[in-house]
Amino acid sequence: MPFKYVTPTPKSLILVGVDSIISTHPLSDLLVNSLTSTPCVNVRKNAKVKVVTGMLVQYLETFTDSVVVRDDTKPIGVIGGREIIQGVYKNPSSDFFEMNMVENITDRRLNVVNSDTSLKELISLWKAVGRAFAIINVGNDDYSVVSARKLLEIGINSNSDFHISEIPKKKIVKFDKDATFGDVMKLMLENKTRKIMAEGTNQFINDRIIIEMIENFDFLLGKNNFLEIPVDIVTLEEAKIISDDLSLSEISKIMYDMSQPLLVYDERVISPWDICMILEKN
């Protein structure tokens, strides 16, 4: 599909030609003013898992999708909600948080990109590890985060005739009102997703809500039945219901302004990752 892209620059707006393949452009062209604007949240590899879990409660999705793990000199991996959910599902006790070091649950597949990395290359790296997260060096051993949320800026600046109705329908993973934390965590792990919709509603639970509840339970100290607790004790997030067939730019802007970006449109649940897939293909 022909794709126009308006590249923001300090001086003007440059229109990339109608036949331009947006996914082949380097990140420095597509995110001129913001590529290195999101600092990493870092944790030492010898910290307790309890420490990084508390950091994820504070930052997950509202600021960054993952925490970068460092040794004394460099980044060595990444931890997100998935690692905490996996660990608690296997060992739902305070031991997981108190007896484990961060390096024991670190995903070593940390994607490091540069300003010349193309959008297509970035998304290919994300697909390979199943995590929409990368870092880019900004000098002096400092790094900035590139996430699916940041790519919404590219969608906002696009002038495409792509509309939300063109997003393919896919299976919506749901949980029922009687589900336990164990049920929901199992669904997340089996379906490789961070968000699960509540049956018959536009509400959803995500990894941040579960991790926040774990923190509220003092990291499961003295609570060995966490997986059996009903999820109806938590307040769910709400996906925004869209009724109009909005453009790519419009839906990207709506999600960019949401603290927990998720849309519902005509039996579709749309996340920032779906926007990334559109940008990659166009």
C-alpha positions in Angstrom: 0.0 0.0 0.0 1.4 3.5 -0.9 2.7 5.2 2.2 3.4 8.8 2.8 5.5 9.7 5.8 6.0 13.1 7.3 9.4 13.3 8.9 9.6 15.8 11.7 12.8 17.9 11.8 13.8 20.9 13.8 13.4 23.2 10.8 10.6 21.8 8.7 8.4 18.8 7.7 9.8 16.7 4.9 7.5 14.5 2.9 8.9 11.2 1.9 7.6 10.1 -1.5 4.4 8.1 -2.1 6.5 5.1 -3.2 8.8 5.2 -0.2 9.0 1.9 1.8 8.9 3.2 5.3 10.3 0.0 6.9 13.6 0.5 5.0 14.3 3.9 6.5 16.8 4.2 9.4 15.5 5.0 12.8 17.3 8.3 12.8 15.1 9.4 9.9 11.9 8.2 11.4 12.4 9.4 15.0 14.4 12.5 14.4 13.7 14.3 17.7 13.0 11.4 20.0 15.1 8.3 19.1 17.4 8.8 22.2 14.9 10.6 24.5 13.9 7.6 26.7 16.5 6.7 29.3 17.0 3.1 30.3 16.0 1.9 33.7 18.9 -0.3 35.0 19.4 -2.9 37.7 22.6 -4.6 38.9 22.8 -8.3 38.1 23.5 -9.1 41.8 20.4 -7.4 43.1 17.6 -9.6 44.5 14.6 -10.4 42.2 12.5 -8.5 44.8 14.3 -5.2 43.8 13.7 -5.5 40.0 10.1 -6.6 40.7 9.5 -3.3 42.6 11.1 -1.4 39.7 8.7 -3.0 37.2 5.7 -2.1 39.3 6.8 1.5 39.1 7.9 1.7 35.4 6.3 -1.2 33.5 4.5 0.1 30.3 4.0 3.6 31.7 7.6 4.4 31.1 9.4 1.4 29.8 8.6 -2.3 29.0 11.6 -3.8 30.6 14.5 -3.2 32.9 18.1 -3.5 31.6 20.4 -5.7 33.6 24.0 -4.5 34.0 27.3 -5.9 35.4 30.0 -3.5 36.5 30.7 -2.3 33.0 27.9 -2.9 30.5 24.4 -4.1 29.8 24.1 -7.9 29.8 20.4 -8.6 29.4 16.9 -7.6 30.2 14.0 -8.4 32.5 10.3 -7.7 32.0 7.0 -8.8 33.2 7.4 -12.2 31.5 10.3 -13.2 33.6 8.5 -12.4 36.8 5.3 -14.2 35.7 7.3 -17.3 34.6 9.1 -17.4 37.9 6.1 -17.0 40.1 4.1 -19.5 38.2 6.8 -22.1 38.8 7.6 -21.0 42.4 4.7 -19.0 43.9 6.5 -18.1 47.2 8.6 -15.4 48.7 11.7 -17.6 48.0 11.6 -16.6 44.4 12.0 -12.9 45.3 14.3 -13.2 48.3 16.6 -16.2 47.3 17.1 -15.4 43.6 19.5 -12.9 42.1 18.5 -10.8 39.1 21.1 -12.5 36.9 19.4 -15.9 37.5 16.2 -14.8 35.6 17.8 -12.4 33.1 17.1 -12.8 29.4 20.5 -12.4 27.8 19.0 -11.7 24.4 19.2 -7.9 24.7 18.9 -6.2 21.3 21.3 -3.3 20.9 20.7 -1.1 17.8 22.1 2.1 16.4 20.8 5.1 14.5 21.3 3.4 11.1 19.2 0.4 12.0 16.2 0.3 9.8 12.7 -0.1 11.1 12.4 -3.5 9.4 15.6 -4.7 11.0 14.5 -3.5 14.4 11.1 -5.3 14.2 12.9 -8.5 13.0 15.1 -8.4 16.1 12.0 -8.0 18.2 10.3 -10.9 16.6 13.3 -13.2 17.1 13.3 -12.7 20.9 9.5 -12.1 21.4 10.1 -8.7 23.1 9.5 -5.3 21.6 12.4 -3.7 23.3 15.9 -2.5 22.3 18.5 -0.1 23.5 20.7 2.4 21.6 24.0 3.8 22.9 23.9 7.6 23.4 27.6 7.9 24.5 29.5 7.4 27.8 28.0 4.0 28.3 24.6 5.5 28.5 21.6 4.0 26.6 18.2 5.0 25.5 15.2 2.7 25.0 13.4 2.0 21.7 10.0 0.2 22.3 6.7 -0.4 20.5 5.3 2.6 22.3 7.9 4.8 20.7 7.1 3.5 17.2 3.6 4.9 17.7 5.3 8.3 16.9 6.0 7.0 13.4 2.4 6.0 13.0 1.2 9.4 14.2 3.4 11.2 11.6 2.3 8.9 8.7 -0.1 10.0 6.0 -1.3 6.6 5.1 -4.7 5.6 3.8 -4.6 2.5 6.0 -7.6 2.2 8.3 -8.3 0.3 11.5 -10.8 -2.0 9.7 -7.9 -3.4 7.6 -6.2 -4.9 10.7 -6.9 -8.7 10.5 -9.1 -10.2 13.1 -7.4 -12.7 15.3 -8.1 -14.8 18.4 -8.8 -12.8 21.5 -7.5 -14.4 24.6 -10.0 -14.0 27.5 -10.5 -15.1 31.1 -13.8 -15.6 32.9 -15.0 -14.0 36.1 -14.1 -17.0 38.2 -10.4 -17.1 37.1 -7.6 -17.2 39.5 -4.2 -15.5 39.2 -2.8 -18.9 38.3 -5.4 -19.3 35.5 -4.5 -15.8 34.0 -0.8 -16.3 34.3 -1.1 -19.7 32.5 -3.0 -18.0 29.7 -0.3 -15.3 29.4 2.5 -17.8 29.2 0.7 -20.1 26.8 -0.3 -17.3 24.4 2.9 -15.2 24.8 0.9 -12.1 25.7 1.0 -9.5 28.4 -2.7 -8.6 28.3 -5.8 -10.8 28.7 -9.3 -9.5 28.2 -12.1 -10.2 30.7 -14.9 -12.2 29.1 -17.8 -10.0 27.9 -16.2 -6.6 28.7 -13.6 -4.2 27.4 -11.5 -4.6 30.6 -8.2 -6.4 30.8 -5.6 -7.6 33.2 -1.9 -7.2 32.4 1.5 -8.3 33.9 1.8 -4.9 35.7 -1.4 -5.5 37.6 -0.3 -9.0 38.7 3.2 -7.8 39.7 1.7 -4.9 41.6 -0.5 -7.3 43.5 2.5 -9.5 44.3 4.2 -6.4 45.8 1.1 -5.6 47.8 1.3 -9.1 49.3 4.8 -8.3 50.5 6.3 -10.4 47.7 4.2 -13.4 48.8 5.8 -13.6 52.3 3.7 -16.1 54.2 1.3 -16.4 51.3 1.7 -19.8 49.5 -1.7 -19.9 47.7 -1.2 -16.9 45.4 -2.1 -18.9 42.2 -5.4 -19.9 43.8 -6.5 -16.3 44.6 -9.4 -15.0 42.3 -8.4 -12.1 40.1 -11.6 -10.3 40.9 -9.8 -8.6 43.9 -8.0 -6.3 41.5 -9.1 -3.3 39.5 -8.8 -4.0 35.8 -7.6 -1.6 33.1 -10.0 -0.6 30.4 -9.4 -0.8 26.7 -10.7 2.2 24.7 -13.7 1.3 22.5 -13.4 2.7 18.9 -16.5 2.9 16.8 -15.2 4.8 13.8 -12.9 3.4 11.1 -10.0 5.6 12.0 -6.7 6.1 10.1 -3.3 4.8 11.2 -2.3 8.2 12.3 -5.5 8.6 14.4 -5.3 5.3 16.2 -1.6 5.8 16.8 -2.2 9.2 18.4 -5.0 7.7 20.7 -2.7 4.9 21.9 0.2 7.3 22.4 -1.8 9.4 24.8 -3.0 6.3 26.9 -1.1 5.1 29.9 -2.1 1.5 29.1 -2.6 1.6 25.3 -5.2 -0.9 24.1 -8.1 -0.4 21.7 -11.2 -2.5 20.9 -12.8 -2.2 17.4 -15.3 -4.5 15.8 -14.1 -7.8 17.5 -10.4 -6.7 17.3 -8.1 -5.9 20.1 -5.4 -3.6 19.0 -2.1 -2.9 20.8 1.1 -0.9 19.9 2.5 -4.2 18.5 -0.2 -4.2 15.8 0.9 -0.8 14.7 4.5 -2.0 14.5 3.2 -4.8 12.2 1.5 -2.3 9.9 4.5 -0.1 9.7 6.7 -3.1 8.9 4.5 -4.3 6.0 3.9 -0.9 4.5 
